Amino acid sequence: MDETRDSKVNNGPGRQEPGNESALCLSRRYRLVGVENTVWVHHSLKSLDDRLVGVENTVWVHHSLKSLDDRLVGVENTVWVHHSLKSLDDRLVGVENTVWVHHSLKSLDDRLVGVENTVWVHHSLKSLDDRLVGVENTVWVHHSLKSLDDRLVGVENTVWVHHSLKSLLTGRF
């Protein structure tokens, strides 16, 4: 998987016109661009046409990530999304600003504990009272997050995961 590594470029191709973005993303192994430290996860992301938007902390989409052994190794603040993430039982874990999608992580006891900016995902998080409180840049995942107004308010660089996000929503706090 060495061809998927990029230790020098973290911001991807930058903002592109829709027509040019697909080709450029393909040439950089599906690298997507977004908004500062904000990640949106689409549970049915199947192609670059269904892509995520960002800025710094580039998002890559790997359509066939099957296990942590098959993960993409990148740089700080990089997120990889598994195209078949169907539920929050397929939860996310990581270290130093890096999120890996582990398709078989079944419980919090089975989670991978990382370091700075670790992501914990609770598949049955129903409310702020039930959230998992972590460290700086902790991610809380709400399985029924319907809109940015319903988002979970956290700390710097918080990630919201929407299990049915259909369009590009922009929100920062």
C-alpha positions as CSV (number, residue, x, y, z in Angstrom):
1,M,0.0,0.0,0.0
2,D,3.0,2.3,-0.3
3,E,1.5,4.1,-3.2
4,T,-1.2,5.4,-0.9
5,R,1.2,7.2,1.4
6,D,1.9,10.9,1.2
7,S,4.1,12.4,3.9
8,K,4.6,15.8,2.2
9,V,1.1,16.9,1.1
10,N,-1.6,17.2,3.8
11,N,-4.1,19.5,2.2
12,G,-5.0,17.5,-0.9
13,P,-5.7,19.1,-4.3
14,G,-7.4,22.1,-2.8
15,R,-10.8,23.4,-4.0
16,Q,-11.5,22.3,-7.5
17,E,-14.3,22.6,-10.0
18,P,-16.5,19.5,-9.8
19,G,-15.4,18.3,-13.2
20,N,-11.7,18.3,-12.4
21,E,-11.9,17.1,-8.8
22,S,-12.7,13.5,-9.6
23,A,-9.6,13.0,-11.8
24,L,-7.4,14.8,-9.3
25,C,-8.7,12.8,-6.4
26,L,-8.2,9.6,-8.2
27,S,-4.6,10.5,-8.9
28,R,-4.0,11.1,-5.2
29,R,-5.7,7.9,-4.1
30,Y,-9.1,9.4,-3.3
31,R,-7.8,12.4,-1.3
32,L,-10.6,14.8,-0.5
33,V,-10.4,18.4,0.7
34,G,-12.5,19.9,3.5
35,V,-13.0,22.5,6.3
36,E,-10.5,23.0,9.2
37,N,-10.6,19.9,11.4
38,T,-14.1,19.0,10.5
39,V,-15.1,15.5,9.2
40,W,-18.4,14.4,7.9
41,V,-18.9,10.7,7.5
42,H,-21.4,9.3,5.0
43,H,-22.4,5.8,5.8
44,S,-23.0,5.0,2.1
45,L,-20.1,6.7,0.5
46,K,-19.6,4.6,-2.6
47,S,-17.6,6.8,-5.0
48,L,-15.8,10.1,-5.4
49,D,-19.2,11.6,-6.6
50,D,-20.4,11.0,-3.0
51,R,-17.4,12.7,-1.6
52,L,-16.7,14.6,1.6
53,V,-15.7,18.3,1.8
54,G,-12.9,19.7,3.9
55,V,-9.6,21.8,4.1
56,E,-6.7,21.0,6.4
57,N,-6.6,17.5,7.9
58,T,-7.3,15.9,4.5
59,V,-9.8,13.1,4.2
60,W,-9.0,10.0,2.1
61,V,-11.6,7.5,1.2
62,H,-10.5,3.9,0.8
63,H,-13.3,1.9,-0.8
64,S,-11.9,-1.5,0.2
65,L,-10.4,-1.0,3.7
66,K,-11.1,-4.4,5.3
67,S,-8.9,-4.4,8.4
68,L,-6.3,-2.5,10.4
69,D,-3.7,-4.6,8.5
70,D,-5.1,-3.0,5.3
71,R,-5.2,0.5,6.7
72,L,-3.7,3.4,4.8
73,V,-0.7,4.9,6.6
74,G,-0.6,8.7,6.3
75,V,0.3,11.9,8.1
76,E,-1.1,13.8,11.1
77,N,-4.7,14.9,10.9
78,T,-5.6,12.3,8.3
79,V,-8.9,10.5,8.2
80,W,-9.8,7.4,6.2
81,V,-13.4,6.4,5.7
82,H,-14.6,2.9,4.9
83,H,-17.2,2.9,2.1
84,S,-19.2,0.1,3.8
85,L,-19.4,1.7,7.3
86,K,-23.1,0.8,7.8
87,S,-23.5,1.4,11.6
88,L,-21.7,2.6,14.6
89,D,-20.8,-1.0,15.4
90,D,-18.2,-0.4,12.6
91,R,-16.5,2.2,14.8
92,L,-13.5,4.4,14.5
93,V,-10.3,4.4,16.5
94,G,-6.9,6.0,16.2
95,V,-3.9,7.9,17.4
96,E,-2.4,11.4,16.9
97,N,-5.1,13.0,14.8
98,T,-5.5,9.9,12.7
99,V,-8.7,7.9,12.3
100,W,-8.8,4.4,11.1
101,V,-12.0,2.5,10.3
102,H,-11.9,-0.9,11.9
103,H,-14.7,-3.0,10.4
104,S,-14.9,-5.5,13.2
105,L,-14.5,-3.4,16.4
106,K,-17.5,-4.7,18.3
107,S,-17.3,-3.1,21.8
108,L,-15.7,-0.4,23.8
109,D,-13.6,-3.1,25.5
110,D,-12.3,-4.1,22.1
111,R,-11.5,-0.5,21.1
112,L,-8.0,0.6,20.2
113,V,-6.8,3.1,22.7
114,G,-4.6,5.7,21.1
115,V,-2.8,8.9,22.2
116,E,-3.6,12.6,21.5
117,N,-6.8,13.2,19.8
118,T,-8.1,9.7,20.1
119,V,-11.5,8.9,18.7
120,W,-13.9,6.8,20.7
121,V,-17.2,5.8,19.1
122,H,-20.2,4.7,21.1
123,H,-22.7,2.9,18.9
124,S,-25.6,3.6,21.2
125,L,-24.9,7.2,22.1
126,K,-28.4,8.7,22.5
127,S,-27.8,12.1,24.2
128,L,-25.2,14.4,25.5
129,D,-25.7,12.8,29.0
130,D,-24.7,9.5,27.5
131,R,-21.7,10.8,25.7
132,L,-18.2,9.6,26.2
133,V,-15.9,12.3,27.5
134,G,-12.4,12.2,26.3
135,V,-9.4,14.4,25.7
136,E,-8.7,17.4,23.5
137,N,-10.2,16.9,20.1
138,T,-12.3,14.0,21.2
139,V,-15.0,12.8,18.9
140,W,-18.5,12.0,20.0
141,V,-20.6,10.1,17.6
142,H,-24.4,10.5,17.7
143,H,-26.1,7.7,15.7
144,S,-29.2,9.8,15.1
145,L,-27.6,13.2,14.3
146,K,-30.1,14.7,11.8
147,S,-28.7,18.2,11.3
148,L,-26.1,20.6,12.4
149,D,-28.6,22.1,14.8
150,D,-28.8,18.6,16.4
151,R,-25.0,18.3,16.6
152,L,-23.1,17.4,19.7
153,V,-21.0,20.3,20.9
154,G,-17.6,19.3,22.0
155,V,-14.1,20.8,22.0
156,E,-11.6,21.9,19.4
157,N,-11.6,19.9,16.2
158,T,-14.7,18.0,17.0
159,V,-16.0,15.5,14.5
160,W,-19.7,14.9,14.0
161,V,-20.7,11.6,12.4
162,H,-24.0,11.5,10.6
163,H,-25.2,8.1,9.7
164,S,-27.4,9.4,6.9
165,L,-25.6,12.5,5.8
166,K,-26.8,13.1,2.2
167,S,-25.4,16.5,1.3
168,L,-22.5,18.8,2.1
169,L,-23.2,20.5,5.4
170,T,-20.9,23.2,6.6
171,G,-20.6,24.0,10.3
172,R,-17.9,25.2,12.5
173,F,-17.9,26.5,16.1
